[in-house]
Structure formats: C-alpha cells, structure tokens
Amino acid sequence: MIKQIIRLWILGVVVLSSCQKSEIEYVDKYHPFNEKLSIDTLQYEKIDDNDKQLILQLDELSSIVTNQSLRSFQTDELIQIRPTEGNMLKVTSYSAMPILNIQIYCRINNVDGLSEPFHLLSIDSLPGFGQFKYQPAFTRKKSTYKTVSGKYISFHQPKFATNDFEFTVDSDDEFFKMLKTIKAGWNISFSNYYWDGVNEAGNWREMSAIYAREWVVMMTNYAYIVSLPEFKEIMFNYKKVLGGNLHGNGGVSDIFTREHYEALYNQFFQNRTYVLGRTGMGGGLGGGTTLGADHWIFYSHYISREGWHTVIHEMSHCMGYSHNSNMTYGNHYGFADGCIPKLHSYLRRKNNLPYNDPDLLGFTKPENKKYLKLGIEPSFTKPDNSTNELDAYFKLNPI
C-alpha cells in the first residue's frame, strides 16, 4: 500500500492556536481503506426540528431580514455552506423552489497534494429557503472519504475554521442545473435604510420578508438572464438585433463602440454588491450599492413590463450610468426600456427563466394581504404575450 503521511497545523498557530494537529492520509485508489466510507446521508424531513428551519418566511422580523450576518447570499452560490458554532455546518438555500438530490463536496485548503474535492454529504431534498445544520463525521473522529477521482482521504479535524475548507454543491435536479449556469456573482443583502421601525422615512419603507423573497426571485432571474448566450449575442450585435445603439453618459453622441459593449458585458460578471430595500416614491432608487424598488414592482416583475424597466434603470445607475445614457432611459432600443424587458418577455414565453410563476411565493394571494403595505393593481398582473424583435432574430439566428 502506498501512503503519504502529511502532518500540518491548519492555518498556523497564529490564526487558529486552538486547532489540534491533524493527521491526513492520502491513499492510492487501488488500495482503499478497509473501513467504511464516511459520506453522510440525510433526509431533510428527518433532521431534528432544532437543526432546521425555513428562512424568509412571512412572519420573519425585518430586523432579521436586514441582518447581513443572517440573510445574505451570492447569486452564483444559491446553496450556501458555512461553518457555524458547535463544529457544525450550516447549509442555507436561497432558491425559492425545492432542490432534490443534493451532493456536497469538500476540499481541504492549504495542504499540498490535497487539492481534490471529496464527497462529504448527500441529502435527498432541500425546500425553498430551507436551512439546516449538521456535524460532519470528521469533526468527531478520523473519517475516510472518496475523492472525485476515486482516491481516498482519511483525516480528523476537531474544530472548524472558515478558511480550512471549500465547499461545492451539485445535483442532477433540472432546476438546479438552470441555477448552475449563473455566472454573475453578485453579493446580495437587504436593508431598511432610513425606516426607523415605526414611521415611514422619506423614500424608504420597511424591508419585510414578503418583499425580500421577491427580491431573491428578481435578482436570480436577472443574474441568469445576463449569463445566457442570448444576452451575449445581443451585447455584441446590439444594433443589428434591436435597431439602434446604446450610448454613454455623454449623450446621444457618445455612441457605444464594440469595445464599450465588451466592457459593459464584462461589468455584469464583476464582483458587485447590492443592498436591497423598498422605496415609496413611484419607482425606485439606485446608485453605488444601494438599490430600492416600490411595492408594485415586487409583483409586476413577473410580466416583463414596467417593473423590469424600473429595476434595470436603477441597477444601471449602480453601474455608473446617468440619465444622459440610454442604459437608464431611451426608446425601444434603450437598455432599461427595451433590451432587458424584451429579453425577459422572450425568455418568459419560452419558459426559460428560473422563476416564471407569479403565484410561486403568493405575493398577491388574498391570505397574504396582511403582510403587504399597499394593495395590488390588477393591470400589473396581466402579462403582455406579444412577440418582439427578439423572436424574429433568434428564429433566424438560433443559439
């Protein structure tokens, strides 16, 4: 049997002086250990109620919703895995829909020869906005795992440290496969901004859970849209597809060149932060990391109309574009007025969006009226199912 014994101090004494020394054995795949593999297998329904919960539920306090240490995520990491107290892992889903057959893989950082992930956990399902905690076997005893290439690793790590391990998630669930295509990794959290807990404050209103959940849907759909090949095709053939060019903050004479379109496209995949709130001013607010939307947008975004114009208008401000640019205003080929609403409509009618069902989270259901601060305008719930120039373009130029 070929064995390579590596002894190490995880992350060094200065950072984690309380960590014990770990013995890690990296063994050739043709000579596996005789002991049983330590892959944990869980069923969500059988997890102890004290170790699981649903987040962003309708009665969740806005003080919890807006606590970034409790409620924040990245759009390209919708199943989040973090070490927590008691040598446990906390797994949180920021998917609004259930995901089945989840496989979690782990990689030990900062150890030569151990860059390969190993299969840590299999769980049958995770409900929308589900969260659970569990203690991996390797924190309790020396445990053996199989790596993705078929080799074996055995180790004992009594105490977690944030940077010791890196986790990845996979699943054969069709919905998860759609989420996995998202390349835009935006940091998302929520804020009440200047709402003081009692009175409405200027432009800002309370950021309660029923609104935060719809923000998750909007931001996930948008991150998915800009990650699609159809979006890239439009960015690099903009005038051909939509009949006119984008222009920058210099006004109509500041026409985008190919280099500008390339820079704009790449902007969507930069590490951006959005702190999301709810406004009460007729539309929304955006700039820097601040992004707010009015009540009516939280249900009209499903139908590809004015809601998307407003969200993209404000997000374009966050990206540095002013009202002089048709990234914010403009005619039928402007970015906020034309491009994204039309692409959303095209994808919605093709059923090619992660979230397409206006009733998914029940925002407009009568039984949830008590959680809303305003009523529902019926005209903002009726989708426009007419075709646009993208239908003709992609029929002639299929992706």
Long-range contacts (C-beta under 8 A, 24 or more apart in sequence): 1-27, 1-28, 1-31, 2-27, 2-28, 2-31, 3-27, 4-113, 6-111, 6-112, 6-113, 6-114, 8-110, 8-111, 10-110, 10-157, 10-161, 10-164, 11-110, 11-161, 11-163, 11-164, 15-161, 16-159, 16-161, 18-159, 19-157, 19-158, 19-159, 19-161, 20-158, 20-159, 22-155, 22-156, 22-157, 23-142, 23-155, 23-156, 24-108, 24-111, 24-114, 24-153, 24-154, 24-155, 25-153, 25-154, 25-155, 26-113, 26-114, 26-151, 26-152, 26-153, 27-151, 27-152, 27-153, 27-154, 28-151, 29-149, 29-150, 29-151, 29-152, 32-152, 33-144, 33-152, 33-154, 35-144, 35-154, 36-144, 37-144, 37-145, 37-146, 38-137, 38-138, 38-143, 38-144, 38-145, 39-119, 39-120, 39-121, 39-122, 39-145, 39-146, 40-120, 40-121, 40-122, 40-134, 40-136, 40-137, 41-121, 41-122, 41-123, 42-121, 42-122, 42-123, 42-124, 42-132, 42-134, 43-123, 43-124, 43-125, 44-123, 44-124, 44-125, 44-126, 44-127, 44-130, 44-132, 47-132, 47-134, 51-132, 51-133, 51-134, 52-130, 52-131, 52-132, 52-133, 53-130, 53-131, 53-132, 54-127, 54-128, 54-129, 54-130, 54-131, 55-92, 55-129, 55-130, 55-131, 56-129, 56-209, 56-212, 56-213, 56-216, 57-129, 57-209, 58-209, 58-210, 58-368, 58-371, 59-209, 60-208, 60-209, 62-192, 62-206, 62-207, 62-208, 62-209, 65-190, 65-207, 65-208, 65-209, 65-212, 66-189, 66-190, 66-191, 66-192, 66-207, 68-189, 71-189, 71-190, 71-212, 72-187, 72-188, 72-189, 72-190, 73-187, 73-188, 73-216, 74-185, 74-186, 74-187, 74-188, 75-182, 75-184, 75-185, 75-186, 75-188, 75-219, 75-220, 75-223, 76-182, 76-183, 76-184, 76-185, 76-223, 77-185, 78-179, 78-182, 78-220, 79-126, 79-169, 81-167, 81-169, 82-162, 83-160, 83-161, 83-162, 83-165, 84-133, 86-133, 86-135, 87-135, 87-139, 87-140, 87-158, 87-159, 87-160, 88-133, 88-134, 88-135, 88-160, 89-133, 89-134, 89-135, 89-136, 89-160, 89-167, 90-131, 90-132, 90-133, 91-123, 91-126, 91-131, 91-132, 91-133, 91-134, 92-130, 92-131, 93-126, 93-127, 93-128, 93-129, 93-130, 93-131, 94-129, 94-216, 94-220, 95-126, 95-128, 95-129, 95-175, 95-176, 95-179, 95-220, 96-128, 96-129, 96-213, 96-216, 96-217, 96-220, 96-355, 96-360, 96-361, 97-128, 97-175, 97-354, 97-355, 97-360, 98-125, 98-126, 98-127, 98-128, 98-130, 99-125, 99-126, 99-171, 99-173, 99-175, 99-176, 100-124, 100-125, 100-171, 100-173, 100-176, 101-125, 101-171, 101-172, 101-173, 102-126, 102-169, 102-170, 102-171, 102-173, 102-176, 103-169, 103-170, 103-171, 104-167, 104-168, 104-169, 105-148, 105-167, 105-168, 105-169, 105-170, 106-136, 106-145, 106-165, 106-166, 106-167, 107-165, 107-166, 107-167, 107-168, 108-153, 108-155, 108-164, 108-165, 109-163, 109-164, 109-165, 109-166, 110-163, 110-164, 114-153, 116-147, 116-148, 116-149, 116-151, 116-153, 117-147, 117-148, 117-166, 117-168, 118-145, 118-146, 118-147, 118-148, 118-153, 119-145, 119-146, 119-147, 119-148, 120-145, 120-167, 129-213, 175-354, 178-224, 178-354, 179-220, 179-224, 179-354, 181-224, 181-227, 181-228, 182-220, 182-223, 182-224, 182-227, 183-227, 183-269, 184-222, 184-223, 184-226, 184-227, 184-268, 184-269, 185-223, 185-269, 185-271, 186-219, 186-223, 186-271, 186-272, 186-273, 186-274, 187-271, 187-272, 187-273, 187-274, 188-215, 188-216, 188-219, 188-274, 188-276, 189-273, 189-274, 189-275, 189-276, 190-215, 190-275, 190-276, 190-277, 191-275, 191-276, 191-277, 192-277, 193-277, 193-290, 193-292, 200-280, 203-279, 203-280, 203-281, 203-285, 203-292, 204-277, 204-278, 204-279, 204-280, 204-292, 205-277, 205-278, 205-279, 205-280, 205-295, 205-373, 206-278, 206-373, 207-276, 207-277, 207-278, 208-278, 208-371, 209-371, 210-298, 210-361, 210-363, 210-368, 210-371, 210-372, 211-278, 211-295, 211-298, 212-276, 213-361, 214-298, 214-299, 214-301, 214-361, 214-363, 215-276, 215-293, 215-298, 217-301, 217-354, 217-355, 217-360, 217-361, 218-301, 218-311, 219-274, 219-276, 220-354, 220-355, 221-301, 221-344, 221-353, 221-354, 221-355, 222-311, 222-312, 222-315, 222-340, 224-353, 224-354, 225-340, 225-343, 225-344, 225-347, 225-353, 226-268, 226-269, 228-347, 228-352, 229-399, 230-343, 230-346, 230-347, 230-390, 230-394, 230-399, 231-343, 232-265, 233-394, 233-397, 233-399, 234-339, 234-343, 234-390, 235-261, 235-262, 235-264, 235-265, 236-261, 236-262, 236-265, 238-333, 238-339, 239-333, 240-393, 241-389, 241-390, 241-393, 242-332, 242-333, 242-338, 242-339, 242-342, 242-389, 243-332, 243-333, 243-389, 244-331, 244-332, 244-333, 245-333, 246-325, 246-326, 246-327, 246-330, 246-333, 246-334, 246-335, 247-325, 247-326, 248-321, 248-324, 248-325, 248-327, 249-320, 249-321, 249-322, 249-324, 249-325, 250-324, 251-324, 251-325, 254-324, 254-325, 267-319, 272-318, 274-315, 274-318, 283-310, 283-313, 283-314, 284-310, 284-311, 284-313, 284-314, 285-314, 286-313, 286-314, 286-315, 286-316, 286-317, 286-318, 287-317, 287-318, 288-318, 289-318, 290-318, 291-315, 291-318, 295-372, 295-373, 295-374, 296-374, 296-377, 296-380, 298-363, 299-358, 299-363, 299-364, 299-376, 299-380, 299-381, 300-377, 300-380, 300-381, 302-348, 302-355, 302-356, 302-357, 302-358, 302-383, 303-348, 303-358, 303-380, 303-381, 303-382, 303-383, 303-384, 304-341, 304-342, 304-344, 304-345, 304-348, 304-383, 304-384, 305-341, 305-380, 305-383, 305-384, 306-380, 307-380, 308-340, 308-341, 308-344, 309-336, 309-337, 309-340, 309-341, 310-336, 312-336, 312-340, 312-341, 342-388, 342-389, 342-390, 343-390, 345-384, 345-388, 345-390, 346-388, 346-390, 346-391, 346-394, 348-383, 349-385, 349-387
